[in-house]
Amino acid sequence: MQTFLELAKSRYSVRNYLSKPVEQDKLDYLLECGRVAPSAANYQPWIIHVVRDPMLKSKLEETYNREWLKHAPVILVFVGDHSKSWKRSDGKDHTDIDIAIIADHITLAAAEQGLGTCWICNFDSAKCRLFMNLPDHLEPIAYLSLGYPAESTDQNSRHLKRKSSEEIIKFDKF
C-alpha cells in the first residue's frame, strides 16, 4: 500500500488516454471520495457533471480545443453554486477554493485506482455555461479529464519540478 506522499508524488497530468471506459464502480468510488471532501462552513457549493455522452463531450471539446481531450473517456465538469457558498466577512467567496478541494480529492482517488486525470481551467466558460444550460448563479470552474493512461503516457519533467521546502515553508515568521 502506498503512503499518501507516494500517491501524491505519483500523480501527474495525463493527456493521452486508452479508449477503455472507466468502470462504474470506480467512478462511483471517485465521486464518493469527492462527496466527503471538506468545504468552507460545510456548505458544499458544488455540482459535478459526469460527461460520458459523445454528443455532450464534443460540445465541451469546443470549449477547450485540444486534440487529446477527445480521447478522455470521461470529463468531469465542476460547477460552483455561488448562491450556496460561504463568504468571509469581507465578502471573499470561497466557491473556487471548495471546488479545488473536491477536485483534488477526486484526482488523488483516481491515481489510487490507476486512473489518470488532468485539471483543465483554460476553457471557454461562457460556451460551457451555454452548452450545459447553467443559470447565472452556477459557474463552471474546472474540468477534470478522466481515464486510463495510455502506455506511452509518462510524467513530464515539469511534473517533477518542485520548489524547495525553504522557498515555500516559513516557521513563525514572515
GIUR-V82766 format. One record per residue. PSI is psi as a letter, one per 20 degrees, with the letter a starting at -180 (none if undefined). BURIAL is # if it has 24 or more other ideal C-beta (glycine too) atoms within 12 Angstrom, else .. Layout:
# GIUR-V82766
{{PSI,BURIAL} {PSI,BURIAL}}
This chain:
# GIUR-V82766
{{p,.} {q,.} {r,.} {g,.} {g,.} {g,.} {g,.} {h,.} {h,.} {i,.} {p,#} {r,#} {p,#} {p,#} {k,#} {o,#} {q,#} {q,.} {i,.} {p,.} {q,.} {p,#} {q,.} {h,.} {h,.} {g,#} {g,#} {g,.} {g,.} {g,#} {h,#} {h,.} {h,#} {g,#} {h,.} {j,.} {q,#} {q,.} {r,#} {p,#} {j,.} {k,.} {h,.} {m,#} {l,#} {q,#} {p,#} {o,#} {p,#} {o,#} {o,#} {h,.} {p,.} {h,.} {g,.} {h,.} {g,#} {h,.} {g,#} {h,#} {h,#} {h,.} {i,#} {n,#} {m,.} {p,.} {g,.} {h,#} {h,#} {h,.} {i,#} {p,#} {h,#} {q,#} {p,#} {p,#} {o,#} {o,#} {p,#} {p,#} {n,#} {i,#} {i,.} {j,#} {q,#} {p,#} {p,.} {r,.} {h,.} {j,.} {i,.} {p,.} {p,#} {j,#} {g,#} {h,#} {g,#} {h,#} {g,#} {h,#} {g,#} {h,#} {h,#} {h,#} {g,#} {h,#} {g,#} {h,#} {h,#} {g,#} {g,#} {h,#} {j,#} {j,#} {q,#} {q,#} {r,#} {p,#} {p,#} {o,#} {i,.} {l,.} {r,#} {n,.} {h,#} {g,.} {g,.} {g,#} {g,#} {g,.} {h,#} {i,#} {l,.} {p,.} {r,.} {h,.} {i,.} {p,#} {p,#} {o,#} {h,#} {q,#} {q,#} {o,#} {q,#} {p,#} {a,#} {p,#} {p,#} {q,.} {h,.} {i,.} {p,#} {q,.} {p,.} {q,.} {h,.} {h,.} {h,.} {i,.} {p,.} {q,.} {q,.} {q,.} {h,.} {h,.} {h,.} {i,.} {p,.} {p,.} {o,.} {k,.} {r,.} {none,.}}
